[in-house]
Amino acid sequence: MNRDVIGRDAEATRRRLLEAATLEFAAYGIAGSRVDRIAAEARSNKAQIYHYFGSKDGLFDAAFDAMCRETLDAVPIDPYDLPEYAGRLHDSYARRPWVQRLATWYRLERAGSGELLQVVLDSNAAKVRAIEAAQEAGRVPTRFAAAELLGLVLHISGFWTANVPEYDAVATGGTAAHRREVVVAAVAALLA
């Protein structure tokens, strides 16, 4: 077998492990996830997980990093149109429901660990700088500091995916389009 085929096989295995891990971690968190289930779902074995990622925590970090990068690529910020940016984030979360679940597990199981993911730090810093520039240009209100405004936009965009089932039970009837309209309108009102 030549090196190109081996390299493609290795990359395909790594990708399958990341995909299976993303779904496993979204469903069970870090502590509840099992590497044997991830390996089986990826048509691989536990040894490959440790080979590629070092540990279950390393696999979670890689899956979370990949999810963040995918979101960043798919939904770049537009600091001059934050309502539409929030709408596109909302759309992304609706298409990929595991994103918010994975982020929730990350907050629950990694908060305070001191281990911060560079991709998230860099992304947030770049978004804050973009909003600051839009504020300095007079295109975005300065009522909130750029970092606060980013946080509000991010939370509003994930509003519909972060609710408890009891809230969803009383907020029935909203179509996907309506939910998106609420997100966009809420961010627009925030900026008014």
Disulfide bonds with the S-S distance in Angstrom:
none
